[in-house]
Structures are given as C-alpha cells and as structure tokens.
Amino acid sequence: MKKFLVFLNYTGALVLLAGLLLRLILPEIYSVVYLSGAVAFAVTQFFLRPRYEGLVMRRLVSQQQLAGLFLVGSGVLMFTHHNNEWIVILLCGALMELYTVFRLSNEMKKLEKGND
C-alpha cells in the first residue's frame, strides 16, 4: 500500500506540473489536469506522513498538509473564477511546500544526530 501511495504522490506532482504547463498549450483542459494532480498529491500527503512526537515536526507536517489543501483550492478557483485569482493561492501553497520540505529534512537530520 505504501509503494502505491508513493507512486501516487510522484504521479500527482507530475500531473499537477503538467496541468500548469498545459495552460499555455491547451487552455480548455489545463484546469482538469491540474486539479486531478493536486488532489492526488494532497491526499497522499495526508496518508504518507508519519506521526512525530516533537512539536516542530508535527507543526511542519501540518503546514505541509495545509499547503496541499492550498494547491487543491487553487484548482477549484480555476473552475470558479476565470481570471487569475487562483495564482495567489497556488503561490502560497507552493511556497509553503518548499519551506516545509527543507525544514523537515533539516529537522530529520537533527533527530538522526540526536539518536546516534
């Protein structure tokens, strides 16, 4: 089951990116492709994340899950608003994902050093 979720996570991220790139080529279907990738990516973030005891780790995992919801929210805004309001939510979600990825890796290194 975990291998499938990891595969779905990577596939969702690639489909999400492909949906954004399709905006330039096929503006009729980019929102459907993006939203399907964003939903797959966000769902796997909820199921793949282990539970940590430290407050910092739990906060970072929660922020990463919230960022996934922002990515889904931007996909929903693509359907409801036909202007570019969704870009702001996409930017917030992408920046939160970027921040938490680097912070999580640093915190995990600190935990590994503490266990040695």
C-alpha positions in Angstrom: 0.0 0.0 0.0 2.8 2.4 0.8 4.5 1.8 -2.5 1.3 2.7 -4.3 0.9 5.9 -2.2 4.5 6.9 -3.0 3.8 6.3 -6.7 0.6 8.3 -6.5 2.4 11.1 -4.8 5.0 11.4 -7.5 2.5 10.9 -10.2 0.2 13.6 -8.7 3.1 16.1 -8.6 4.0 15.4 -12.2 0.3 15.7 -13.3 0.0 18.9 -11.3 3.0 20.4 -13.1 1.8 19.1 -16.5 -1.6 20.9 -15.8 0.2 24.2 -15.2 2.2 23.7 -18.4 -0.9 22.8 -20.4 -2.3 26.3 -19.6 0.0 27.6 -22.4 -0.9 24.9 -24.9 -4.4 23.6 -24.2 -6.3 26.2 -22.1 -9.5 24.2 -22.3 -8.4 21.2 -20.2 -5.5 22.5 -18.1 -7.7 23.0 -15.0 -9.0 19.4 -15.0 -5.5 18.0 -15.4 -4.1 20.3 -12.6 -6.9 19.6 -10.2 -6.6 15.8 -10.6 -2.9 16.0 -9.9 -3.4 18.4 -7.0 -6.0 16.1 -5.4 -3.7 13.1 -5.7 -0.8 15.0 -4.3 -2.7 16.4 -1.4 -4.4 13.1 -0.5 -1.0 11.3 -0.4 0.4 13.9 1.9 -2.2 13.0 4.5 -1.6 9.3 4.3 2.2 9.1 3.9 3.2 11.4 6.7 4.3 9.5 9.9 3.3 10.8 13.3 6.1 12.6 15.1 6.4 13.3 18.8 8.2 16.6 18.5 6.2 19.8 18.3 8.3 21.2 15.5 7.9 18.1 13.3 4.1 17.9 13.9 3.8 21.6 13.0 5.8 21.2 9.8 3.8 18.2 8.8 0.5 20.1 9.4 1.8 23.0 7.4 2.7 20.7 4.5 -0.8 19.2 4.6 -2.3 22.7 4.6 -0.1 23.6 1.6 -1.5 20.6 -0.2 -5.0 21.9 0.5 -4.0 25.3 -0.9 -2.9 23.6 -4.1 -6.3 21.9 -4.3 -8.0 25.2 -3.5 -6.2 26.9 -6.4 -7.5 24.1 -8.7 -11.1 24.8 -7.5 -10.6 28.5 -8.2 -9.6 27.7 -11.7 -13.1 26.4 -12.3 -15.0 29.1 -10.4 -13.0 32.2 -11.3 -11.9 32.6 -14.9 -9.4 35.3 -14.1 -6.0 34.8 -12.5 -7.0 34.8 -8.8 -6.0 31.2 -8.4 -2.4 32.1 -8.9 -2.1 33.7 -5.5 -3.4 30.6 -3.7 -1.0 28.4 -5.9 1.9 30.6 -4.9 1.1 30.4 -1.2 0.8 26.6 -1.4 4.0 26.2 -3.4 6.0 28.4 -1.1 4.7 26.5 1.9 5.6 23.2 0.3 9.1 24.5 -0.5 9.6 25.8 3.1 8.4 22.7 4.8 10.4 20.3 2.6 13.6 22.0 3.5 12.7 22.4 7.2 11.5 18.8 7.5 14.8 17.4 6.1 16.8 19.6 8.5 14.7 18.5 11.5 15.0 14.8 10.5 18.8 15.2 10.3 18.8 16.7 13.8 16.8 13.8 15.1 19.1 11.3 13.5 22.2 13.0 15.0 20.4 13.0 18.4 19.8 9.3 18.2 23.4 8.4 17.3 
